[in-house]
Structures are given as structure tokens and as C-alpha cells.
Amino acid sequence: MAPPVLRGFVQRQLRNAILRSIAIGTAGGFVWMYGYAEPKRRKYEEFYKNYDAEKVAKEMEAEMEALE
């Protein structure tokens, strides 16, 4: 049985670990971006499309006056 090739073993392992880490990080970034961030951004966009700040402010003022 031939002895294992140990020359450059650590460098190969390190290179493979770095490449795997980059691939997993990139995939995780895409999953987070398109699975969480984009849907949340769309929800905010949809909410503020029809949001009337003046109306809400007047409602809040009316509620505060009712409490006094």
C-alpha cells in the first residue's frame, strides 16, 4: 500500500474549505435576499403606496383628545 500524499495536503484542504465557505455564503445570501428581504421590501412598498400620513395623524390626535 502506498503512503498517503501529504505534500500540499493542508493547502488543498484550506483551498477547498474557503471555496465551500464562499459558495455556502453566496447561496445563503441569495436565500436571505430573495426569501426575506425582497418580500419585506415589497410589503413596505405596498403599505406606503396607499398610506395617508395626514389621515393617520388626525386619527391619533382624535384618540389623544378622547383620552384627555
N, C-alpha and C positions, 0 to 999 in steps of 0.2 A: 504494500500500500504506500502510495506517495505521500509525503508530508504535505500539509496544507500550505498554500501560498500566503505568506504573511506579509510579504513586501507590499506596502501601499494599502494594507487592509484598513487601517484607521481612516486614511484619506478617502477610500471608496465608501466606507460606512458613513463618514461625515457628509460627503457629497450627496449620497442617497438620502440621508436624513434631512439635509437642507432642501433638496428638491421636493421631497414629500411634504415638508412643512410649508413650502411656498404653495404647492398645489392645494393642500388642505385649507390653508389660509385664504387663498383666492376663491375656492369653492364656498367656503363659509361666508366670505364677504358677499358673494353674489346671492347666496341664500338669504342672508340678513337684509341685503338691499332690496331684493325683489319680493321677499316673503314678509318683511316687516316695515321697512322704511317707506317704500313706494305706496303700499296700501294706506299707511297712516297719512302720508302726504296728500293722497287723493281724498281721504276723508276730511282733512282740514280744508282742502281746496273746495270741496263740495259744501261744507258747512259755511264757509265765509262767502261763498258765491251769493247766497241769499240772506246773509246776515245784515241786519239793520241795527247799528250801534245806537242810534238816536232812540229808537223804539225801546230797546232794552234798557237804556239809561232812564227813560221816563218811567218804565215799569219799576225799576229799582227805586227811583225817587218816590213813587207812589207807595211802595211797600214800606220804605223808611218813614214816610209821613203817617202811615197807618199804625206803625209801632209806637209813635210818639204820643 
